[in-house]
Amino acid sequence: MARTNYRIGVMLSTTGSYSVVARSMLNGALLAFREINAGHDDIALEPVVVNPSGDLASYRSLSLELLGSGVRHVVGCYTSSSRKEVIPCFEKFDGLLWYPSHYEGFESSDNVIYTGAAPNQHVLPLVDYLASRVGSRAFCVGSNYIWAWENNRIFREALAARGGTVLAERYLSVGDTEVDQVIAAIIDQRPDFVFNNLIGTSAYAFFRAFRAACRARGIDQAAEIPVASCTLSEPELPEIGPDAVDGHLSSSVYFSSLNSAENGAFIRAYTTSFPDGPVSSADAEASYIAVKLLGAALSQAGTDDARTVRAAVADQRLHAPQGEVRIDRQTFHAWLTPRIGRSTVGGQFEVLLESREPIAPDPYLVQSSPRFAGAMRSPLLKVVQS
């Protein structure tokens, strides 16, 4: 039986301020391509890799080039600004963007499949953990674009529903590493914790400088003013450096330290395929999931027509490294398993809490609105270790 070959775009900024995470995402996607091509008799997937280098105009032009060349499916984008930039291209030319990153929600497009976490799968569990175990006074920092604006808004409403308050919010341009003024304001306010939505080099500079500034003042930063994120992942920990790598909280649906047969096989295959790194991350796993689900949907559909594949992907179930994953037929976001982790000196995350099972995506927070205190009364996660 002859195999049908499909060209699949992969659009990730493997150079630029957030390249470390994007390179791990590319690795995750390429691993899935290899596994599909080795395991399917009916289809073969040919990755067409492009690098926008973090430039929004390049995301748009490269999307148009891919779609104009006959590519109908593209796995890619890390930032929400890049996703927003390219969605009109996919809607105009009826392609499918497979978006493999956690994001701020409040979006729906017939031309996007979302395999990263929605806000009820990463922001709300983090608020629940912080309000019940750390404190109620937050200081929010973030990169100056839609991801941080919206995440901080959701976080602020959810924390207020728990009786907490946000003392202040500060934003830096993407890639900005001049963080001293922000750090001085945090130390002056002495919040119970910092909610961090900085990305890439801005985040790494902040973690280093904040730890150093606290140490100079005799403050045990990790214990007294911990930093909590929905973005921090394993390949970024070496970028922070050994003096400030430990004690940071991260809300995610995947950590590479998960103890399961599926994750063990994934890590072995990933490490063997990409010995020079970067190591795996939640976004790498989301990219892996996106390609695996795309391959299964293409095999079922027998065509790469976007509408037919979109209908087929809702029938798929995947035993992913994080656990079972499936696409919700109503929202075309993924059912995922929320977890809270804490970074260690060894460059990993110890899992502190996790959901008992995958939870449904709620991108518009219709079922889990933080505006109502009742939405936050029941713990979302179970304790793994304290």
Sequence and secondary structure as in RCSB ss.txt:
>XXXX:A:sequence
MARTNYRIGVMLSTTGSYSVVARSMLNGALLAFREINAGHDDIALEPVVVNPSGDLASYRSLSLELLGSGVRHVV
GCYTSSSRKEVIPCFEKFDGLLWYPSHYEGFESSDNVIYTGAAPNQHVLPLVDYLASRVGSRAFCVGSNYIWAWE
NNRIFREALAARGGTVLAERYLSVGDTEVDQVIAAIIDQRPDFVFNNLIGTSAYAFFRAFRAACRARGIDQAAEI
PVASCTLSEPELPEIGPDAVDGHLSSSVYFSSLNSAENGAFIRAYTTSFPDGPVSSADAEASYIAVKLLGAALSQ
AGTDDARTVRAAVADQRLHAPQGEVRIDRQTFHAWLTPRIGRSTVGGQFEVLLESREPIAPDPYLVQSSPRFAGA
MRSPLLKVVQS
>XXXX:A:secstr
   EEEEEEEE   SSTTHHHHHHHHHHHHHHHHHHHHH SSEEEEEEEE  TT HHHHHHHHHHHHHTT  EEE
E  SHHHHHHHHHHHHHHT EEEE S        TTEEE S  HHHHHHHHHHHHHHHT SEEEEEEESSHHHHH
HHHHHHHHHHHTT EEEEEEEE TT    HHHHHHHHHH  SEEEEE  HHHHHHHHHHHHHHHHHTT  HHHHS
 EEESS  GGGHHHH TTS SS EEEES  TT  SHHHHHHHHHHHHH TT     HHHHHHHHHHHHHHHHHHH
HSS  HHHHHHHHTT EEEETTEEEEE TTT BEEB  EEEEE TTS EEEEEE SS B   TT SSS TTSGGG
GSS SSEES  
